[in-house]
């Protein structure tokens, strides 16, 4: 008798704990069959996200710069810098922040004086179009096979918030 009374006191005490902890106690669920219960609402909670910096080059798949030979004076160079090449292409950017784009020529496979520029450098959200140009002077054409469409360099695009 004492054991069953103690058990009943413990059960009643445990049923009261959820109410003290801010939990809801349900007297019962609506049932459609013996083993199916309808869900009961408990509470809703906020979902938060730290929004990341986002930038995307929209036309990345078809993007490459093809250099064409130009007069060295067009690059601000003298006749001693011959031969000179230049190529430009539009870059379409989507971004969720105001940023500045920069470029650098990397992994050159043809010796010469390389340079690049972006105009305009500043892009405001939600994005826009900018032009990237690559210049090459004093190109070492003797080290390349004529008539080939050769991969001569890579260009790196950098971004920084402003």
KAUR-V592137 format. One record per backbone hydrogen bond with DSSP energy under -0.5 kcal/mol. CO is the residue of the C=O (numbers start at 1). NH is the residue of the N-H. If there is no record, write none. Layout:
# KAUR-V592137
co->CO nh->NH
co->CO nh->NH
This chain:
# KAUR-V592137
co->1 nh->5
co->2 nh->6
co->3 nh->7
co->4 nh->8
co->5 nh->9
co->6 nh->10
co->7 nh->11
co->8 nh->12
co->9 nh->13
co->10 nh->14
co->11 nh->15
co->12 nh->16
co->13 nh->17
co->14 nh->18
co->16 nh->20
co->17 nh->21
co->18 nh->23
co->19 nh->22
co->30 nh->38
co->36 nh->32
co->36 nh->33
co->49 nh->51
co->54 nh->96
co->56 nh->58
co->56 nh->94
co->57 nh->60
co->60 nh->63
co->62 nh->64
co->65 nh->67
co->68 nh->86
co->70 nh->84
co->71 nh->74
co->72 nh->75
co->72 nh->77
co->73 nh->76
co->78 nh->81
co->79 nh->82
co->81 nh->138
co->83 nh->139
co->84 nh->70
co->85 nh->136
co->86 nh->68
co->87 nh->134
co->89 nh->132
co->91 nh->93
co->91 nh->130
co->92 nh->58
co->92 nh->59
co->93 nh->128
co->94 nh->56
co->95 nh->126
co->98 nh->162
co->99 nh->123
co->100 nh->160
co->102 nh->158
co->104 nh->156
co->106 nh->154
co->111 nh->140
co->112 nh->114
co->113 nh->137
co->115 nh->135
co->117 nh->133
co->119 nh->131
co->121 nh->101
co->123 nh->99
co->124 nh->127
co->126 nh->95
co->128 nh->93
co->130 nh->91
co->131 nh->119
co->132 nh->89
co->133 nh->117
co->134 nh->87
co->135 nh->115
co->136 nh->85
co->137 nh->113
co->139 nh->141
co->140 nh->143
co->141 nh->144
co->145 nh->148
co->148 nh->150
co->150 nh->152
co->152 nh->109
co->152 nh->110
co->154 nh->106
co->156 nh->104
co->158 nh->102
co->160 nh->100
